Amino acid sequence: MLYSIIFISALIYSFRTLFFIYGSMKEKKIKSNTFGDYQPFVSVVIPARNEEKNIINCLNSFKLSIYPKDKFEILLINDRSTDSTQSVAESILSEYSNLRIINITEANRNINLKGKPGALDFGFREAKGEIILMTDADCVVNPEWISTIVSSYSDPEVKIGAAFTSTDNLSIFHKFQSLEWITMCTMGSAGVALNMPIGCYGNNMSIKKETYLEIGGYENIDFSVTEDLSLLKAVINKGHKARYQCNFESSIKTNPCITIKEYLVQHHRWAKGGLALGWFAVVFVLSSSVIWLSLLASIFYSNIYTFIGTIIFKILADYWLIIYPIKKIKETKLLKWLIPGSLFLLLLELVVPFLLLKKKIVWKDQVFK
């Protein structure tokens, strides 16, 4: 009985891993030039709510951009911040010829849009660019970020795009988070290649403005705390083509969660948003849980060899899934943390179902249901 469970579990998890490897490799075969003749005017939209500690680092990263300064604008959307976000941003406004600070207040906000979708929609409609790039106020971008993202749109069929995110790696906890970001981005890129939008991150996305208006914007999309996935699904479901770039130039860095509590709040939001995937969410969870099924069966039958073998099998599967993207975004130093990182994420899978029991979601001092 034990070996039947081990075999079936390994088969399911292997199929799951190969599915994502196949999809991500299919996406990576699409070549994009990092800089070329295609240089339309673009807008970078940065939603910010209580980001006084992060906004300067974010804006300063655009000073190094190789994209022509007269070909892009930066729209900082100050979403009703209660800290010094506005005054901090205004203090460096004179250093930028292409920066606009747009303040959302209770008086001018769109009452039909809650949270981040409201801030993004405000910025999208103000944007003058043909292409809109999105990042968050706690992120920094590469000098080639704009030009590399824009290169995808040299294919006129591409209407929306995403790229990889990782974190600063100052502690072991941060390294585990980087490995998770890269793993989830790899799965997201596989979904895009297979025309199955299953995930992306709004801190590294882009969209054609005309496409956003065509689908009716966020007002025409069911509200979700994972607004990035909702937008990706809406565009792909309209029959449009998407790209999910995997290279160092298009990747960005985001601030990691500092505390376990902050980390669990983040994953509560992600888990709630992931429910919108419907049947795929169920398949994803079940295919992940087979590892725990093997481990529990090994404990029940007191077989230390199958227990250790299952752990080794999972680590190897995780390695083959992310080895290529981790090289492409130049994060190979994380590989030595793959074993403890894989075990950490394995433990996380036990916690996530319990997070879903909590209905209220907290994000940026705002509560959603």
Backbone torsions as a table, in degrees:
resi	resn	phi	psi	omega
1	MET	NA	-44.7	-179.1
2	LEU	-58.7	-46.6	-175.5
3	TYR	-69.8	-28.1	175.4
4	SER	-66.4	-42.8	178.3
5	ILE	-63.3	-45.0	-179.7
6	ILE	-61.3	-44.3	-177.3
7	PHE	-64.6	-48.3	-177.8
8	ILE	-65.1	-41.3	179.1
9	SER	-62.7	-44.6	179.4
10	ALA	-63.5	-37.6	-179.9
11	LEU	-65.4	-44.9	-179.7
12	ILE	-64.7	-46.2	-177.8
13	TYR	-68.4	-33.4	177.3
14	SER	-65.7	-43.8	178.7
15	PHE	-62.1	-42.9	178.7
16	ARG	-59.7	-46.5	-179.0
17	THR	-65.3	-43.8	-179.7
18	LEU	-65.5	-34.2	176.8
19	PHE	-59.0	-47.6	-178.5
20	PHE	-72.6	-36.3	177.9
21	ILE	-64.4	-44.7	179.7
22	TYR	-59.9	-47.6	-178.9
23	GLY	-64.0	-44.6	-178.0
24	SER	-68.3	-35.4	177.5
25	MET	-68.9	-34.7	177.3
26	LYS	-63.7	-41.8	178.6
27	GLU	-66.9	-38.5	-175.4
28	LYS	-71.6	-17.7	179.3
29	LYS	-72.5	-16.6	179.1
30	ILE	-76.7	120.8	-176.3
31	LYS	-94.1	140.6	174.8
32	SER	-133.9	135.7	174.7
33	ASN	-75.1	141.3	-178.3
34	THR	-76.2	-21.4	-179.6
35	PHE	-157.4	130.6	-177.2
36	GLY	-155.8	-161.1	-177.1
37	ASP	-74.3	-21.9	-178.1
38	TYR	-80.1	100.6	-177.6
39	GLN	-135.8	71.0	178.7
40	PRO	-72.6	164.8	174.3
41	PHE	-73.9	130.2	-176.4
42	VAL	-128.0	159.8	177.7
43	SER	-119.2	135.2	174.1
44	VAL	-105.0	117.8	-178.5
45	VAL	-104.4	123.9	-178.7
46	ILE	-122.4	100.5	175.9
47	PRO	-72.9	138.0	-177.3
48	ALA	-141.0	125.1	173.8
49	ARG	-132.7	112.1	-179.3
50	ASN	57.4	57.5	-176.7
51	GLU	-119.1	34.1	-177.1
52	GLU	-59.2	-28.1	-177.2
53	LYS	-83.6	-16.9	-172.0
54	ASN	-113.7	-25.0	-165.5
55	ILE	-63.3	-35.3	-178.5
56	ILE	-66.0	-44.1	178.2
57	ASN	-60.1	-40.9	179.1
58	CYS	-62.4	-52.0	-177.9
59	LEU	-64.4	-38.2	-179.6
60	ASN	-62.7	-28.5	179.8
61	SER	-65.8	-22.0	179.2
62	PHE	-80.9	-14.8	176.7
63	LYS	-64.1	-26.1	-177.3
64	LEU	-92.0	1.4	-176.2
65	SER	-61.3	136.5	178.1
66	ILE	-85.5	-8.8	177.6
67	TYR	-70.8	137.5	-177.0
68	PRO	-52.7	130.9	-175.9
69	LYS	-61.1	-28.6	179.8
70	ASP	-84.9	4.6	-178.9
71	LYS	-109.8	2.5	176.4
72	PHE	-148.5	152.5	175.1
73	GLU	-122.6	154.3	176.4
74	ILE	-115.2	124.4	178.3
75	LEU	-111.5	109.1	175.7
76	LEU	-91.8	115.3	-176.9
77	ILE	-98.8	99.1	-179.7
78	ASN	-80.2	102.7	-171.7
79	ASP	-91.8	79.5	174.0
80	ARG	54.9	39.3	179.5
81	SER	-61.7	143.4	177.4
82	THR	-105.9	1.9	176.2
83	ASP	-105.5	-152.9	-175.7
84	SER	-97.7	24.1	-179.2
85	THR	-52.9	-48.1	-177.1
86	GLN	-63.5	-49.0	-176.9
87	SER	-67.5	-35.6	177.7
88	VAL	-64.6	-45.0	179.4
89	ALA	-64.7	-41.8	-179.5
90	GLU	-66.2	-26.4	-178.8
91	SER	-68.0	-22.1	179.8
92	ILE	-114.3	9.9	-177.4
93	LEU	-58.2	-36.7	-177.6
94	SER	-66.9	-15.8	-179.5
95	GLU	-81.0	-9.5	-175.9
96	TYR	-124.5	128.2	177.7
97	SER	-87.2	-13.0	-174.1
98	ASN	-122.7	23.0	180.0
99	LEU	-105.1	132.2	173.2
100	ARG	-122.4	133.4	176.0
101	ILE	-104.8	121.0	-178.4
102	ILE	-116.3	120.7	-176.2
103	ASN	-99.1	123.9	173.4
104	ILE	-94.2	130.7	178.0
105	THR	-121.6	173.3	176.5
106	GLU	-63.0	-27.0	-177.7
107	ALA	-76.7	-36.4	-174.5
108	ASN	-107.4	0.4	-178.8
109	ARG	-72.3	156.4	176.7
110	ASN	-82.2	108.9	-174.9
111	ILE	-68.2	-13.1	179.4
112	ASN	-86.6	-7.3	-179.0
113	LEU	-122.9	126.5	-178.2
114	LYS	-102.9	150.5	171.3
115	GLY	62.4	-146.1	-175.0
116	LYS	-61.4	-38.5	177.4
117	PRO	-54.9	-35.4	178.3
118	GLY	-65.3	-41.9	178.8
119	ALA	-66.7	-42.2	-179.8
120	LEU	-64.9	-45.8	-179.7
121	ASP	-60.2	-40.6	177.8
122	PHE	-58.3	-45.7	-179.7
123	GLY	-69.3	-40.8	-179.3
124	PHE	-60.3	-41.1	-176.6
125	ARG	-74.9	-22.5	175.6
126	GLU	-85.3	-20.2	-173.6
127	ALA	-64.9	139.8	178.3
128	LYS	-97.9	-9.6	-173.8
129	GLY	-77.8	153.6	175.0
130	GLU	-70.3	-36.0	178.0
131	ILE	-119.2	138.8	178.3
132	ILE	-110.8	123.9	176.5
133	LEU	-103.9	142.1	-178.4
134	MET	-120.4	136.9	167.7
135	THR	-148.6	174.0	-178.4
136	ASP	-107.0	161.7	-176.5
137	ALA	-69.2	-15.4	178.0
138	ASP	-100.4	23.0	-179.1
139	CYS	-118.6	158.0	169.7
140	VAL	-127.2	144.7	-175.9
141	VAL	-112.3	160.6	177.3
142	ASN	-78.9	156.0	176.9
143	PRO	-56.7	-30.7	-178.7
144	GLU	-91.6	3.4	-171.8
145	TRP	-57.1	-52.8	-176.7
146	ILE	-62.0	-49.2	-176.5
147	SER	-63.5	-36.5	-178.9
148	THR	-72.1	-43.0	177.1
149	ILE	-62.2	-44.3	-178.3
150	VAL	-62.7	-31.5	-177.5
151	SER	-58.4	-29.0	178.5
152	SER	-61.3	-32.2	-174.8
153	TYR	-83.8	2.0	170.9
154	SER	-66.7	-19.6	168.9
155	ASP	-86.3	111.2	-174.2
156	PRO	-63.1	-15.9	179.6
157	GLU	-79.8	-18.2	-179.8
158	VAL	-78.0	126.6	-177.9
159	LYS	-119.9	-14.5	-179.9
160	ILE	-150.8	150.5	-177.4
161	GLY	-147.8	162.0	175.4
162	ALA	-146.3	167.3	178.6
163	ALA	-153.8	179.3	-169.7
164	PHE	-81.7	150.5	176.8
165	THR	-128.6	141.1	171.1
166	SER	-138.8	-179.4	-177.8
167	THR	-121.1	167.5	168.8
168	ASP	-65.3	145.2	-172.5
169	ASN	-114.5	62.5	-175.1
170	LEU	-86.5	-19.4	179.8
171	SER	-139.0	170.5	178.3
172	ILE	-62.2	-41.2	178.6
173	PHE	-60.4	-39.8	177.7
174	HIS	-64.9	-39.7	179.8
175	LYS	-63.7	-40.1	177.3
176	PHE	-62.1	-39.8	179.2
177	GLN	-66.5	-38.5	177.1
178	SER	-61.1	-44.7	178.3
179	LEU	-60.9	-38.3	178.7
180	GLU	-67.9	-45.7	177.9
181	TRP	-55.7	-46.5	-177.7
182	ILE	-65.4	-40.9	178.5
183	THR	-62.1	-46.4	-178.5
184	MET	-68.2	-35.9	176.1
185	CYS	-65.7	-37.8	177.8
186	THR	-61.5	-44.1	177.9
187	MET	-65.2	-39.6	178.4
188	GLY	-63.0	-41.2	179.5
189	SER	-66.0	-34.7	176.8
190	ALA	-63.9	-42.6	179.2
191	GLY	-61.9	-41.6	179.1
192	VAL	-63.5	-43.3	-179.2
193	ALA	-63.4	-32.4	-178.5
194	LEU	-96.6	13.1	178.3
195	ASN	58.1	36.2	177.8
196	MET	-129.6	87.0	-177.7
197	PRO	-64.0	109.5	-177.3
198	ILE	-119.1	-7.2	178.9
199	GLY	171.5	151.1	174.1
200	CYS	-168.6	174.4	-179.5
201	TYR	-126.4	128.6	-175.7
202	GLY	-68.7	-9.0	177.2
203	ASN	-81.1	-1.8	176.8
204	ASN	-150.4	69.8	-178.9
205	MET	-134.3	167.9	176.5
206	SER	-154.5	159.4	179.8
207	ILE	-158.3	147.9	171.9
208	LYS	-69.2	133.0	-178.7
209	LYS	-61.7	-40.7	-179.1
210	GLU	-62.7	-31.5	178.4
211	THR	-71.0	-40.9	178.0
212	TYR	-60.4	-43.9	179.6
213	LEU	-69.0	-35.0	-179.0
214	GLU	-62.3	-40.2	-178.1
215	ILE	-83.1	-1.6	177.0
216	GLY	90.3	8.8	177.9
217	GLY	66.4	-170.5	-178.0
218	TYR	-66.2	-21.8	177.6
219	GLU	-65.6	-23.4	-178.6
220	ASN	-100.1	6.8	179.6
221	ILE	-115.6	135.0	178.7
222	ASP	-57.4	136.6	-178.2
223	PHE	-60.7	138.3	175.6
224	SER	-147.8	146.1	176.6
225	VAL	-75.3	-9.9	170.9
226	THR	-112.2	73.4	-174.5
227	GLU	-63.1	-26.0	-179.7
228	ASP	-64.3	-47.5	178.6
229	LEU	-64.8	-38.7	179.3
230	SER	-60.6	-41.8	179.8
231	LEU	-67.6	-43.1	179.0
232	LEU	-60.3	-45.9	179.8
233	LYS	-62.3	-43.1	-177.6
234	ALA	-61.3	-41.3	-178.7
235	VAL	-71.2	-45.5	-179.6
236	ILE	-66.3	-38.3	179.0
237	ASN	-65.4	-18.3	175.1
238	LYS	-82.3	-0.9	178.8
239	GLY	91.6	10.7	-178.8
240	HIS	-86.9	158.5	-179.2
241	LYS	-90.3	142.3	178.9
242	ALA	-123.7	159.2	174.4
243	ARG	-128.8	147.9	175.8
244	TYR	-134.5	90.7	-173.1
245	GLN	-70.4	143.1	175.7
246	CYS	-128.5	92.5	174.5
247	ASN	-161.5	164.0	-176.6
248	PHE	-64.4	-39.4	-173.9
249	GLU	-63.3	-34.9	-178.0
250	SER	-93.2	-3.4	-178.3
251	SER	-82.2	158.1	177.6
252	ILE	-131.8	168.7	175.3
253	LYS	-114.0	135.1	175.2
254	THR	-119.3	158.3	177.0
255	ASN	-69.3	133.7	176.5
256	PRO	-76.5	162.4	171.5
257	CYS	-67.7	139.4	-176.9
258	ILE	-88.0	-40.5	-176.8
259	THR	-115.0	160.1	176.5
260	ILE	-62.6	-37.7	179.1
261	LYS	-60.6	-46.8	178.3
262	GLU	-60.8	-39.9	179.9
263	TYR	-63.3	-43.4	-179.3
264	LEU	-69.6	-35.5	175.6
265	VAL	-62.5	-42.5	177.6
266	GLN	-60.1	-45.7	-176.7
267	HIS	-74.3	-24.4	172.6
268	HIS	-63.0	-43.9	179.2
269	ARG	-65.2	-44.6	179.4
270	TRP	-62.2	-42.9	-178.4
271	ALA	-64.6	-42.2	178.2
272	LYS	-62.1	-43.3	179.0
273	GLY	-66.1	-33.9	-179.1
274	GLY	-65.9	-20.1	179.1
275	LEU	-62.6	-22.0	179.9
276	ALA	-67.0	-12.4	179.2
277	LEU	-76.0	-10.2	175.4
278	GLY	63.3	-125.2	-175.5
279	TRP	-61.1	-32.8	-179.1
280	PHE	-66.8	-36.1	177.8
281	ALA	-61.3	-40.6	178.8
282	VAL	-64.4	-46.1	179.8
283	VAL	-63.1	-41.3	-179.2
284	PHE	-62.2	-46.6	-179.1
285	VAL	-65.0	-44.1	-178.8
286	LEU	-65.5	-39.8	-179.9
287	SER	-69.8	-25.8	175.6
288	SER	-77.6	-36.3	-174.3
289	SER	-72.0	-13.1	-178.6
290	VAL	-65.0	-25.9	176.4
291	ILE	-65.1	-44.5	177.4
292	TRP	-66.0	-32.7	176.3
293	LEU	-61.6	-43.7	178.3
294	SER	-65.3	-41.8	-179.4
295	LEU	-65.2	-43.9	179.9
296	LEU	-67.3	-37.5	177.2
297	ALA	-65.0	-39.0	178.0
298	SER	-63.8	-39.6	177.8
299	ILE	-67.3	-42.0	-178.9
300	PHE	-62.0	-40.0	-179.5
301	TYR	-92.5	6.0	177.5
302	SER	54.1	45.6	-178.7
303	ASN	-112.5	99.3	-176.9
304	ILE	-68.3	-28.8	-176.9
305	TYR	-69.2	-43.7	178.3
306	THR	-70.6	-30.0	177.2
307	PHE	-64.6	-50.6	179.3
308	ILE	-66.0	-39.3	179.4
309	GLY	-61.3	-38.0	178.1
310	THR	-65.1	-42.0	178.1
311	ILE	-61.7	-46.8	-179.8
312	ILE	-62.5	-42.1	179.2
313	PHE	-58.7	-45.6	-179.6
314	LYS	-64.1	-42.6	-179.3
315	ILE	-62.5	-42.3	178.8
316	LEU	-65.1	-39.6	178.3
317	ALA	-64.1	-43.0	178.5
318	ASP	-63.7	-37.8	179.9
319	TYR	-62.2	-49.0	-177.3
320	TRP	-68.4	-25.6	178.6
321	LEU	-70.0	-41.6	-171.7
322	ILE	-108.2	-1.3	-174.8
323	ILE	-59.8	-42.3	-178.8
324	TYR	-70.7	-52.1	179.5
325	PRO	-62.2	-33.5	-178.6
326	ILE	-67.4	-28.7	174.6
327	LYS	-76.2	-40.8	-176.7
328	LYS	-64.0	-35.0	-179.3
329	ILE	-97.5	12.0	173.1
330	LYS	60.3	50.1	178.0
331	GLU	-124.2	33.0	-175.8
332	THR	-63.3	-20.3	178.4
333	LYS	-63.5	-16.9	179.4
334	LEU	-77.6	-16.6	-175.2
335	LEU	-59.7	-33.3	-178.8
336	LYS	-71.0	-10.5	177.4
337	TRP	-103.3	9.2	-176.0
338	LEU	-64.8	-40.4	-177.3
339	ILE	-63.4	-57.1	177.9
340	PRO	-64.9	-32.3	179.0
341	GLY	-65.6	-41.0	178.4
342	SER	-63.7	-40.0	178.5
343	LEU	-69.0	-37.1	177.2
344	PHE	-61.2	-45.2	-179.8
345	LEU	-69.4	-28.6	175.8
346	LEU	-64.6	-41.7	176.9
347	LEU	-66.6	-35.4	179.7
348	LEU	-60.3	-34.4	-179.6
349	GLU	-61.5	-24.3	176.7
350	LEU	-76.1	-28.0	-174.3
351	VAL	-84.7	-36.9	-172.8
352	VAL	-54.4	-45.1	179.7
353	PRO	-57.8	-33.4	178.8
354	PHE	-72.8	-29.4	177.1
355	LEU	-63.3	-32.7	-177.7
356	LEU	-69.1	-14.9	178.8
357	LEU	-69.8	-23.1	179.3
358	LYS	-86.3	122.8	-175.0
359	LYS	-81.7	-39.3	-177.1
360	LYS	-79.0	136.9	-179.4
361	ILE	-114.2	130.4	179.3
362	VAL	-105.1	127.1	178.0
363	TRP	-147.3	121.4	178.1
364	LYS	52.5	48.0	178.6
365	ASP	63.2	18.5	176.8
366	GLN	-117.6	146.4	-177.3
367	VAL	-114.2	129.7	179.0
368	PHE	-126.4	156.5	177.1
369	LYS	-114.4	NA	NA
